[in-house]
């Protein structure tokens, strides 16, 4: 599906979303007390390893903002999603990296996780971001710090986050409330 062919009828988009949700529910592997006691980790690796599951999730996410001109995937599973969606839309893709993975100069944002703190970075030079319309992707929305930090990176670089999307949202952790004015979509909410 090219960028121009990505605009689909609402019933087609809804059906694609239902198919993606079924695949996510079927293949997600849950790990209790990982990476720390009290945390329940949602492992989407089996969803992405299944060819139909991965294609269905990518197509579902690509239908959200067919007029985005850049897709950004958050380290690390967001890289997989970002590349697939960007290829589907015919746009570029930018990896939002964890601290220390990019050469300087970089733009950095620190944020809190449910079990600590971390930082994300994007290049400060070499990629024209001013005025770009960005679709921001990650695998899971938990407390919301990661997605909010990534969105803040793009805003500080002069880009507009037109939407954010995740495969799985852990609603009880309240991460949606930490997001900005952009719409946030999740394929599955638990």
C-alpha positions as CSV (number, residue, x, y, z in Angstrom):
1,X,0.0,0.0,0.0
2,X,1.6,3.3,-1.0
3,X,1.1,6.6,0.8
4,X,-1.6,7.6,-1.7
5,X,-3.4,4.2,-1.5
6,X,-3.4,4.2,2.3
7,X,-6.7,6.1,2.6
8,X,-9.3,3.4,3.0
9,X,-13.0,3.2,3.7
10,X,-14.0,3.4,7.4
11,X,-15.4,-0.1,7.4
12,X,-12.2,-1.5,5.9
13,X,-10.1,0.3,8.6
14,X,-12.4,-1.1,11.3
15,X,-12.2,-4.6,10.0
16,X,-8.4,-4.3,9.8
17,X,-8.3,-3.1,13.4
18,X,-10.4,-6.0,14.6
19,X,-8.1,-8.5,12.8
20,X,-5.0,-6.9,14.3
21,X,-6.6,-6.9,17.8
22,X,-7.4,-10.6,17.5
23,X,-3.8,-11.4,16.5
24,X,-2.4,-9.3,19.3
25,X,-4.7,-11.1,21.9
26,X,-3.8,-14.5,20.4
27,X,0.0,-14.1,20.3
28,X,1.0,-11.8,23.2
29,X,3.1,-13.6,25.8
30,X,2.7,-12.3,29.3
31,X,5.6,-12.5,31.8
32,X,5.0,-11.9,35.5
33,X,7.6,-10.2,37.7
34,X,9.7,-9.1,34.7
35,X,11.9,-7.1,34.5
36,X,11.3,-6.5,38.2
37,X,9.0,-8.0,40.9
38,X,5.5,-6.6,40.5
39,X,5.8,-5.8,36.8
40,X,3.8,-7.8,34.3
41,X,5.6,-7.6,30.9
42,X,3.7,-7.8,27.7
43,X,6.0,-9.5,25.1
44,X,4.8,-8.8,21.6
45,X,7.7,-10.8,20.0
46,X,5.3,-13.7,19.0
47,X,3.0,-11.2,17.3
48,X,5.8,-9.7,15.2
49,X,7.3,-13.2,14.5
50,X,4.0,-14.3,12.9
51,X,3.9,-13.1,9.3
52,X,0.2,-12.5,9.3
53,X,0.2,-11.0,12.7
54,X,3.0,-8.5,11.8
55,X,1.5,-7.6,8.5
56,X,-2.0,-7.0,10.0
57,X,-0.6,-4.8,12.8
58,X,1.5,-2.8,10.4
59,X,-1.4,-2.3,8.0
60,X,-3.7,-1.3,10.9
61,X,-1.1,1.3,12.2
62,X,-0.5,2.6,8.6
63,X,-4.2,3.4,8.1
64,X,-4.2,5.8,11.1
65,X,-2.4,8.8,9.5
66,X,-1.9,8.2,5.8
67,X,-0.7,11.8,5.3
68,X,2.2,11.6,7.8
69,X,5.5,12.3,6.1
70,X,7.7,10.7,8.7
71,X,7.2,7.7,10.9
72,X,9.1,7.5,14.2
73,X,9.6,4.2,16.1
74,X,10.7,4.2,19.7
75,X,13.6,2.0,20.8
76,X,13.4,-0.9,20.4
77,X,10.3,-2.8,19.2
78,X,9.0,0.5,17.8
79,X,11.8,0.2,15.3
80,X,10.1,-2.8,13.8
81,X,6.7,-1.1,13.7
82,X,8.2,2.1,12.3
83,X,10.0,0.5,9.5
84,X,7.0,-1.6,8.5
85,X,4.6,1.4,8.6
86,X,7.0,3.7,6.8
87,X,7.5,1.2,4.0
88,X,3.7,0.8,3.7
89,X,3.1,4.5,3.6
90,X,6.1,5.3,1.4
91,X,7.6,7.7,4.0
92,X,10.9,7.9,5.8
93,X,11.5,6.4,9.2
94,X,13.4,7.7,12.2
95,X,14.5,5.6,15.1
96,X,14.1,7.3,18.5
97,X,17.1,5.9,20.4
98,X,17.9,5.2,24.0
99,X,20.6,7.5,25.5
100,X,24.1,6.9,24.2
101,X,23.3,5.1,21.0
102,X,23.6,8.1,18.6
103,X,26.7,10.3,18.0
104,X,26.4,13.9,19.0
105,X,24.9,16.3,18.6
106,X,21.5,14.9,19.8
107,X,18.4,16.2,21.4
108,X,17.7,14.3,24.7
109,X,14.7,13.9,26.9
110,X,14.7,12.1,30.2
111,X,11.6,10.4,31.5
112,X,10.3,8.1,34.3
113,X,9.4,4.5,33.7
114,X,7.3,2.4,36.1
115,X,10.5,0.9,37.4
116,X,13.1,3.7,37.0
117,X,14.3,6.5,34.7
118,X,15.6,6.6,31.2
119,X,16.3,9.0,28.3
120,X,15.6,9.1,24.6
121,X,17.5,10.9,21.8
122,X,17.1,11.9,18.2
123,X,19.7,13.5,16.0
124,X,20.0,17.3,16.4
125,X,21.5,17.6,12.9
126,X,21.5,15.6,9.7
127,X,17.7,15.0,9.6
128,X,15.4,17.8,8.6
129,X,12.6,17.7,11.1
130,X,11.3,21.3,11.1
131,X,7.6,21.2,9.8
132,X,7.5,17.4,9.4
133,X,4.2,15.6,10.2
134,X,5.3,12.7,12.4
135,X,3.4,9.4,13.3
136,X,4.9,8.2,16.5
137,X,4.9,4.4,17.2
138,X,5.7,2.2,20.2
139,X,4.8,-1.3,21.2
140,X,3.2,-0.7,24.6
141,X,1.7,2.3,26.4
142,X,2.1,1.8,30.1
143,X,2.8,4.9,32.3
144,X,3.2,7.1,29.2
145,X,6.7,8.5,29.9
146,X,8.4,7.0,26.9
147,X,5.8,8.2,24.4
148,X,5.5,11.6,25.9
149,X,9.3,12.1,25.9
150,X,9.5,11.0,22.3
151,X,6.8,13.5,21.3
152,X,8.6,16.2,23.2
153,X,11.8,15.5,21.3
154,X,10.0,16.1,18.0
155,X,8.2,19.2,19.2
156,X,11.6,20.7,20.3
157,X,12.9,19.9,16.8
158,X,10.1,21.8,15.2
159,X,8.1,18.8,14.0
160,X,4.4,18.1,14.6
161,X,3.4,14.8,16.1
162,X,0.1,14.3,14.3
163,X,-0.7,11.0,16.0
164,X,0.8,8.3,18.3
165,X,-0.1,4.7,18.2
166,X,0.8,1.6,20.2
167,X,0.0,-2.1,19.8
168,X,-1.0,-2.6,23.4
169,X,-2.2,-0.2,26.1
170,X,-2.1,-1.0,29.8
171,X,-5.0,1.2,30.8
172,X,-4.7,0.9,34.6
173,X,-1.3,2.6,34.5
174,X,-2.8,5.9,33.1
175,X,-0.2,6.5,30.3
176,X,-2.8,8.1,28.0
177,X,-3.2,11.0,30.4
178,X,0.5,12.0,30.0
179,X,0.2,12.5,26.3
180,X,-0.2,15.8,24.4
181,X,-2.9,17.1,22.1
182,X,-2.2,14.5,19.4
183,X,-4.6,11.5,19.1
184,X,-3.4,8.3,20.7
185,X,-4.6,4.9,19.3
186,X,-4.0,1.5,20.7
187,X,-4.9,-1.7,18.9
188,X,-5.7,-3.5,22.1
189,X,-6.4,-2.0,25.6
190,X,-6.2,-4.2,28.7
